[in-house]
């Protein structure tokens, strides 16, 4: 039973780390990447 509890605890903690992923790249052009922080506030809200 302890092994199952440890497994589920580890699973939950590992899923939490994926939620902390860096910003998603929206586009690339000429070796430059664009993320949501590069957009205007109106475009960010629409995204």
MOTAWO-V457599 format. One line per field, one symbol per residue. ss: DSSP state (H for helix, E for strand, C for the rest). burial: b if it has 16 or more other C-alpha atoms within 10 Angstrom, else e. A space follows every 10 residues. Layout:
ss=???
burial=???
//
This chain:
ss=CHHHHHHHHH HHHHHHHHHC CCCCEEEEEC CEEEEHHHCC HHHHHHC
burial=eeeeeeeeee eeeeeeeeee eeeeeeeeee eeeeebeeee eeeeeee
//
